Amino acid sequence: MSRFRTVCSALVGFAWIVTSSPTYALDMLKIAAGQRGNWDTTISEVGQRLGIFKKHGIELEILWTQGGGETQQAVISGSVEIGVATGIMGVLSAFSKGAPVRIIGAETTGAADLFWYVPSTSPIKSLKDTNDKTIAYSTKGSSTDGIVSAFMKQYDLKAKPTATGGPAPTLTQVMTNQIDVGWSAPPFGLQQLDEGKIRIIAVGNDATVFKGQTVRLLITNVQTLQSRKPVIDRFMKAYRETIDLLYSNDPAPLQTYAEFVGISVDMAKRTRNDFFPKSSVDPDKIVGLDTIVPDAVALKYNAAPLTKEQLAELIQIPPRQ
């Protein structure tokens, strides 16, 4: 009997240990992402809501910014560990000046999603009509900043580039005549286009420097990459898995995105299918470096082209596992 009691006591003790043991915490990653609600910048949000990052042992704390410039500064300062949708020219410039920034993935390749517009009643018909007019971009160092700089050089414009933040405040400034030419990205602006309230006068791919090239990046800082590389590797694995799901036949990811942004599923599907082919959000390859690097010098982001050794140090994309 005493032996039986001893065994029972041991089993009870074991059960108490199992049921009372603390649940191990997920690895937290702080993220800064530009333009809340854009298709490409919302991939991490959708993945978190679907439980994909949790499955890989990660919890995301997402800070939404007004553009790539703000995002990049948050990463460089160490306020966050990962930046989503930073302009490639801004990153090349920051790295060349000694900033502790590293690229862990492409975020968007091609610039067909970005467009510049005017009110339907505006006399401006094309970029060539913008001399002495204000033309919007989000923040300094963003992809829209780089594209506007390319417009200025390519078309020899005398326009006045003006930082206006995200698509929503930009639309307000355009419609109240504070800004002559606004910028946007789907799904923002599609309703106004459908209603005939605004007209597109240029798209991002009109800047030949950026057509077919990688324009936005996923970045981290040196300290994070050195001290938390396994976590970064798992982040990228979850990020890739989320992309695969967003482009699958499973309706849940599209519904999740639509609910987060506050749009219909049809509008979400239109945004994906018409503006973001899956290849455009492939994080594994930065396209066009052979032209992007010298163009960064031509557009005065860098004083000199980055060398192959510098690019190898800057670009550290975790391999697929």
N, C-alpha and C positions, 0 to 999 in steps of 0.2 A: 504493500500500500504506500509506504513512504517513497519507494522508487517511482510509483505512478504519480504521486503528488509532485515529485521533483521534475519529472518530464513535463507535466502540465504547467508548472510554474515557468519552466524554460520556454514552452510554446507561447504562453501568455506574454512573457517578456519579449520574445522575438516579434510577436504581433504588435506590441506597443512600439517597438523600435521602428518597424516598417511603416505603421500608420502615422507615427508622430515625427518621422524624419522630415526635415524641411525640403520643400520643392526647390530645386536648383534654379537660380535666376537665369533668364536669357541674357545673352550678350547685347548690351545696348549700343546702338550706333546713332549718333546725331547727324541729321542730313539737312542741308540747305538745298532747296529746289526752286528754280525760277518759274514764275507764271503759273500759279495754282490753277489747275484744270486743263492745261494744254495736254494733248494726248501723250506726248513723249515724256513730259515732266512728271506725269502721274503714274507711271509704271510702278514705282516703288510703293505708292499709296495703295494701288489696286492689289499688289502682291501681299502687302501687309493685311489688308481687309480680307483677303482670301485665305490667310493663314500660311502662305508659302514661306515667308521669312521666319515665322515661328517654327515651322517644320525643320528649318535649318539652324535653329537655335539663336535666332536674332530678333530683337525688338527694335523698331525704328521710331525715333522721335524726329518728326519732319517739320522744319521751319520753312515757310513759304516766303520767297523774296520777290522783289520787283524786277529782277533780271539777273543775267549772268555776272555782271560786275559785282553786285552785292553778294551773290553766292560765292564768287571767287575770294572775296575779302574775308568772308566768314571762315572759309577753309584755311586760308593762309594764316589768319590770326589764331587758329586753333579753337574757335568757338564751336565749330562742328567738325566732324571727321570726314564727311563725304559731301561733295558738291555735285549737283545734277544740273546739266544744261548750261555749262559755262562756255562762252565763245572761245573758239580755238585760237584766234588771234590774241585775245587777252591773256590766255594761258601761256602762249609762246613768249609774249612780252614779259609777263611776270617772272617766268623761269629765267629768261635771259638777264634779268636784273637781280637774280639771286633769291627769289622767293622760294620757300620750301614746299613747292607744289609738285605733284606727280599725277600722271594720267593713268587711270585704271580701266578706261574703256571709252569707246566712241558712244555718243548719246544720240546724235542725229546726223545722218549723211544726206546731203542735198538740202536745198532751201526752198522747195516748192510749197512748203506749208506756210511760209511767211509772205505776207502781202502788204502793200502800201496803198492807201485809198484816200479819196476825198469825198466830201458831200456830193450828192448827185447834182446839185446846183452849181458846183464849183466850175470856174472857167479852165481849170488845170486839166489837161487831157493826157499828159505824159510827163515823165521826169524832166524832159527838156523844157517844160513850162515852169520849173520850180526855182528859177533864179530869183534871189531875194525873198524866197518863201521859206517858211519853217517846215522841216521834214523830221518826223519823229523817229526815235529809237528808244529802247527801254532804259538801259543803264550803260555807263562807260565800261568797255571790256566785254560786252555781251555780243551775241551773234548778230543782233540787229544793228549794233554800233558798227561792227565790221562790214556788214553789207551796205549800210549807208555810206561809209567811207569809200567802199568800192564803187558805189553809184557816183559819188562826187568825182572820183578820178576817171572812171570809165567814160562818163558823159560830160566831163569838164564843167560840172555844175557850180553855180555860185549860191547854192541854197544854204540855209542855216540849220545844221543838224541840232536837234533839241531833245534832251532826255525827258521822257514823259511817263516812265514807269510801265506798268502792265497794260494789256489791251483795254480793260474797262476804263481806267482813268484817261487813257489816250483817246478813246471814243468820245468821252465827255468833252475833252479839250477841243477835239475836231468839230464836234457839232455845235459848240458855243463859240466857234471862230477864234479860239486862242492859238490853235495850231492849224497850218494849212494842209499838211499831209500827215495822216496817221499811219500807224502800223498795227497789224493784228496777226493772229494765227488761229486756225480752226480749233474748237467750234466757235470761238468768239468772232463775231462779225458776220457769220453766215446768215443769221436772221435778218440783219440790216441789209445785206446784199439781196436776199430773196425779196425783201420788201421794197427794194429800189431806193433806199435812203443813202447808200454810199456806192461809189464806183471804184474798182481796182484800177490803179494806173501802173503798177509794177509788182512783180513777185521776186522772191529772193533769188531765184535762178536767173533773173535778168542780169545779175552781177556775175559776169563770166568767171571771176575769181572763185566763186563759191559753187558754181553749177556742178553737181555730181561729186563735190568734195565733202568731207566731214566738216560740219560747221559748229557742232556743240559736243561737249565732252563730259565724262564722269571723272572727277578728280578727288584726290585726297592729299593730305600733307605728309611730309617725310616722317614725322614722329609716329603718326598712326600706322603708316606702312611698315615701319621698323618694329613697332611694339605689338601690333595687332594684325599682322599679315594673315594668319589663319582665319580671322573673323572677316577680313576683306575678301578673302577667297570664297568664303561661304556666302557673303553678300552677293558677289557676282554670280555664284551658282543659282541663288534664289532669283536674282534679277533676270537671268537668262530663262529660267523656268517660267517666270511670270510672262515674259514676252511670248514664249511658245504657247502659253495658255490663251493670251489675248488674241492670238491669230488662229486659234483652233475653232472647232465647231461648237465648243461648249458655250452656252449663252451666258453663264454666270459672270465671267470677267467683263463682258460688254455691259451687262446690267449693272455691275458694281461701279464701273466707270461712269455710266450715265447718272446713277443715283448720287455719286459724289459731286459731280459737276452741276447737277440739277437740270439735265437736258433729257430729251427722249432717247430711247434706244435707237430709233431710226437716225437721229442726228449723230449719235455716237458712232453708229456703223458708217455713216457718210464720212465722218471725220477720219476714221481709220481707212476706209477703202479708197477714198478720193485723194487723200493727202499724205498718208503714211503707209506705204508698202512695207512689209516686214523687213526688207533689206535696209530701209532707211533708219531703223532703230537697232540694227545689229551692233552689239557692243564690242565685237571681237576684232574689228579691223578699222583702222583710221585710213581713209581713202584720200589720196592726192597730196601726200606730204611733199612730193617732189616739186609741186607748184605752190603749195601753201607756204612753205618755208621762205622762198624768195619773195613771194607776194607780201609776207609780213614785213619785209624790209621795204618794199615798194610803197606800202601803205603806212609806213613810218611807225609800225608797232615795235620793230626790232631795229637795232643799229646795224646788225650784221646777221647773216644766215646762221642758224644753229648747225653745228657739225653733227656727223653721224654718231659720234661718241656722246654728245650732249642729248641727242634725241633718244639714244638707248637708255640714258639715265632718266630722262623725263618720262618716257612711255614704258609703263610696267603693268601691262594688262595680264591679270591672272589667267592661265590657260584653262580651257574647258577640262573638266574632270569626268 
